[in-house]
């Protein structure tokens, strides 16, 4: 884990820190951060929009659209009946 020292600067009546551009790109930080206050530290995290997970059918349809050769892949549905939240079709 890399540690960096940042300067706290005055922003009106508040204080702020400037995050380096490479950090903003690496963690895909936009206009909003989430701040978690812990007893001994402050944790900043990028606010990410929650994308809905694809169903198995949607996943298959997207894979089919790529027109890749999936013939090397084992096509047996072993274990699929045990996947939670999705009935085998």
C-alpha positions in Angstrom: 0.0 0.0 0.0 1.5 3.3 -1.1 1.3 6.3 1.3 1.4 9.9 0.1 1.5 13.1 2.0 -1.1 15.6 0.8 -1.4 19.3 1.9 -4.6 20.5 3.4 -5.6 23.8 1.8 -8.2 26.4 2.7 -11.3 26.3 0.5 -13.6 29.1 1.7 -14.5 28.3 5.3 -13.6 24.6 4.7 -10.4 22.7 4.0 -9.6 20.4 1.1 -6.9 18.2 -0.4 -5.9 17.9 -4.0 -5.7 14.4 -5.4 -3.0 13.8 -8.1 -4.3 13.3 -11.6 -2.8 9.8 -11.9 -4.8 8.7 -8.7 -8.0 10.2 -10.2 -7.5 8.1 -13.4 -6.4 4.9 -11.6 -9.4 4.8 -9.3 -11.8 6.4 -11.9 -12.8 9.2 -9.5 -15.4 11.6 -10.9 -17.1 14.4 -9.2 -18.1 12.5 -6.1 -16.3 10.6 -3.4 -17.6 8.6 -0.4 -16.1 9.4 2.9 -16.1 6.9 5.7 -15.1 8.2 9.2 -13.5 5.6 11.4 -12.2 6.0 14.9 -8.5 6.5 13.8 -8.8 7.3 10.1 -10.8 8.7 7.2 -11.3 6.5 4.1 -12.2 8.0 0.7 -13.7 5.8 -2.0 -14.9 6.6 -5.5 -18.7 6.6 -5.7 -19.6 4.0 -8.3 -22.9 3.5 -9.9 -24.2 0.0 -9.3 -24.7 -1.8 -12.5 -27.3 -4.5 -12.5 -25.9 -8.0 -13.0 -26.7 -9.7 -16.2 -28.8 -12.9 -16.2 -27.3 -16.1 -17.7 -29.4 -15.5 -20.8 -28.2 -12.0 -21.3 -24.6 -13.1 -20.7 -25.0 -15.8 -23.4 -26.5 -13.3 -25.8 -23.6 -10.9 -25.3 -21.1 -13.7 -25.8 -22.9 -14.8 -29.0 -22.7 -11.2 -30.3 -18.9 -11.2 -30.0 -18.7 -13.9 -32.7 -15.7 -15.5 -30.9 -14.9 -19.1 -31.3 -15.9 -20.7 -27.9 -15.6 -24.3 -29.2 -12.5 -25.0 -26.9 -14.7 -24.3 -23.9 -16.3 -27.2 -22.1 -20.1 -26.9 -22.8 -21.4 -29.2 -20.1 -23.7 -27.5 -17.6 -22.0 -29.1 -14.7 -22.9 -27.3 -11.4 -25.3 -24.9 -13.0 -28.3 -26.3 -11.0 -26.5 -25.2 -7.9 -26.2 -21.5 -9.0 -28.3 -19.4 -6.6 -30.9 -17.0 -7.9 -31.3 -18.4 -11.3 -33.4 -21.4 -12.4 -31.8 -23.7 -14.9 -33.5 -23.3 -18.3 
